[in-house]
Amino acid sequence: MILANKWADYEILATGDGLKKERWGEIILVRPDPQVIWPNQDKDWGFYDGFYHRSEKGGGTWDFHKKIPPYWTVNYKKLTFKISPTNFKHTGLFPEQAVNWDWVSSLIKDRKRPVTVLNLFGYTGAATVAAAAAGASVCHVDAAKGMVQWCRENAELSGLADAPIRYIVDDCLKFVQREIRRGNQYDGIIMDPPSYGRGKKGEIWKLETNLYFFLAKAAQLLSPNPLFFLVNTYTTGLSATVIGNMLQATLGQKNGKITSGEIGLPAQPDNFILPCGTYGRWQASA
């Protein structure tokens, strides 16, 4: 397991009973987490600014103990991100992904040539911002217009308003297929596909069914001298070994190294590790 343990503006303060208590800058939130199946030893969540109550009908609502701003910012090293609690418990940032931001950034910085990166299912663009800050030209793709706009705001907050970032609102598979026909290529590819989704015409996306086909298509967009390929997934039934096998099947013929495993966050005060999904990486040989 690799740990995102270099945060100053984020930490998990307590866990238990299906919940986690987190500090986002100066704001403290309590949110559900399906991985937390142990009890809360203190039986009391103490002080918090916001508590997310899940509804049995789906979704949920926030209970705020004080008026908090509609959004605020947190910093990770030299990057700045907008945080805003949504109706689906999320805040617009997955802090465990910091280990992948660092990995991608280091590979880009080590190269003494222009680097192009494609970020698929890019969400609010933390990986996009990290890659751009490291010097890459980035194409950010997400089907949700609001998430693409959020990415643009994160870039501006991080001083990257004029960075070479393309913001694309599109279905990721359709975009990849068009890029193949156009002959476009990228030195690095990042993808964070959802477990389940439905397209505008009723198309069903199910990770276990569709991921291999999508990986094989996206791999066709790698340049002749690629740097990396990164896959993240939060689907609990899809193990890191399966992700590694898929990368081996699609990228194993390339000169590089494949690794896979879990990503986690340190959780206080019990010194627990909170698992936060799996990753698969292909990295070109030096």
N, C-alpha and C positions, 0 to 999 in steps of 0.2 A: 504494500500500500504506500502511496505517496501522499504526504500531508501538506495542506496549505497552512503553514504555521508562521508566515512572515507578515501577518496583518498587524497594524496598529489601530485601525479604525473599526475593526470588527472582531467580535469574540462570542463564543457560546458560553453563557454564564451558568446554565443549569439545564438538565434534561430529565425527562421521566413522564410516565403516563401518556405517551404518545405526543409529547410536546417538547419544544426547545425554547429556551429564553436566550435572546441574542441582543448584543449591543451593536447598533449601527451608528457609529459616531457617538453622539450624545443621546440618541433615542434608543429605548429598550423595548423590544417587541417579544411577544410570546406567540409562537405559531405551531401548528401541527407538523409532525414529521413521522412518516410511516415506519421508519427504521427504529424509532425509540419505543421499544416494547418492554422496557424495565420500569419499575416504579420510581416516582419522585420521592427521594428519601426524606426531604424536608417537609413534604405535604403542604407546602406553602410557596407560592411563586413570588412573594414579597412585592417589591416595587416594580412597576412596569408602566410604560406609556401607552401601549396598545396590546390588546389580546384578541386573537382571531378565533372566533367560534365557528366551527364547521357545522353546516346544516345537514340533517339527514336526507334532505331533498336534493343535495348537491350544492356546491359553492359554500358560502358562509358570509359572515359579517365581522367587521372590526368593532371592538369596544375600546374607545380611547378614554383614558383617565384624565387627559388634559388635551387642550387644543394643540395639535402639532401642525407644522406647515404641510402643504400638499406634497412637497418634496423637499429633500435636503441632499447634501452631498457627502460622500466618503472618499478618502484617498487611499490608494494602494501604490506605494512608492511615489512615482511622479505622475500617476494617472488619477483622474478625478471622475467619479461616477454619480449620476443622479439616482437617488433612492426614493421610491414612492410606493406605499402599500396599495396593492390592487385587490379587487373583489375576490380573486382566486388565491389569496394568501401570499402571493409572491411580492417581491419588493423591486424587481427589475434587475437583480444581480444575483449570481450564484458564486459566493465567495470562494468555494472550494476550487473553482476553476483557475484561481491565481497560479497554481502550480503549472498549468498549461500555458497561461500567458507568459510566464517566465521562460518556459521551455521554448516556445515559439520565438519569443523575442531574442533569446540567446543565439538561436540558429540563424536568424536574419542578420543580427549584428556581426556575426562571425564571417559572413560572406562579403567580399569586397566587390560586389557587383549589384546591379539593380535586382530586386526580388519582387515577384508578383504573388499575391495571396488571394485565394477565394474562400470566403467564409459563408457556408451554407447553413440555413436555419439559424441565421446570425443573431436573432433575438435583439437585445438592446445594444449589442456591439462591443462588449468589453474586450473580446479577443480581437476584433477589428481595430479598436483603438490601440491595444497593446502592440499589434503588428505594425500599425502605421507609425507609432511612436518609435519603434525600432528601425524604421526607415523603409518599410515596404510600401508598395502600391497595392491597395486592397479593394476587392469587389465584395461588397456586403449584400447578401440576398436574404430576404425573409418575405413570407406571404402577407404579413400584417403591416399595413402602412404605419400604424402607430408605433410599432417596434422599430421600424426603420428610422422614423423621425427621432425616436429616443436615442438611437445610435448616433445620429447627427448631433444631438445635444451633448452626448457624452464626449464626442470628438471636440466640440467647441469648448467644453469645460476643461478638457485636457490640453488646450492650446493647439488643437489640430484642425481648426476650422478650414484651413487652406491645404491640408494634407491631401495627397492623391487617393481619395476614397470615392468609389462609385457606390451610390446608394440605390439598390434595385428592389422594387416591390414586385415579387413574382413567385409562382410555384417553383420550388427548388428543382424538382425533377425536370420540369419543362424547360427551365433555364439551362440546366446542364445539357439537355439534349440539343438545344439551340446552339450552345457554345461549341459542342462537338461539330455540328454542321458548319459553323462559322470558322472552325479551325483555331479557335482561341485556346491558349494554354496557360498554366500557372505553375509557379515553382513550389507553392505550398497550398494545401487544401485543408480546411477545418470544417468539420460538420458536427452538429449537435441535434440529431433528428429526434422528433417526439416519439413517444410510445404509440400514440394513436392520433389520427387526424382525419378530417373529412374535407375534400376539395369543394370548390364552388359548384361543380356539377355532380356532387354526390360521391366522388371517388373516395375510396377508403384507403387510408395509409395505416398499416399495422407493421410495427418495427420488425417483428420476427419473420413476417412474410416478405417484406419489401426491402429490407436492408441490404441483402447481398446484391440484388439487382442494382440498387442505387450505388453501392460501392463500386461495382464493376463499371458502371457508366462514368462516375466521377473520376475514376482512375485514368480514364482515357484523356482527361484534361491536363494531366501532369506534363510538364515540359520535358525536353530531352535530358536536362540536368536538374531534376527536382531536388528539393531540400527535405520536405516532410509531408506526411499525411496524418491527420489527427481525427479520431472519432471519439465522441463522448456519448454515453447513454445512461439514462436513469431507470431503465426498465429492469426491475429486480430479477426477473426470470431469465435474463440474458447475461450469462457469465462472462468474465474477462477472457476466459479461455476461448469461448465462442467468437468473441470479437477478434482475438488474435488469429484464430483459424481463418476467419473471413479475410483478414488482411493478408495472411499468407497465401490464400487462394487467389487474391486479386493483385497483390503486389510482390509476391514472393520471388518473381523472376527478376525483379530490379535489384541493383546492388545496394543493399542497405540492411538495417536491423529492425526487427519488429519486437515490440514489447507491449504488454497489456497488464492491467491490474485494476485495483480499486483506488478511488480517491477519497480522502477523508479530511475531517476537521477536528482539531483538538477540542474537547468539551470539558469544561470545569464544572464543579470543583473535584470531580471524581477521577480526573485523568483518563476519562473515557476517550475513545476515538469514534466519532460519528461517521459511518460510511455514507458517501454521497454519490454513488454511482460508479461506473466503470469507464475505463479509457482504453483505447488502442492506438499505438503510435508506430508509424514507419518513419525511419530517419535514414537519409542517405549516408553511405560510408564516407569517411573523410578522404 
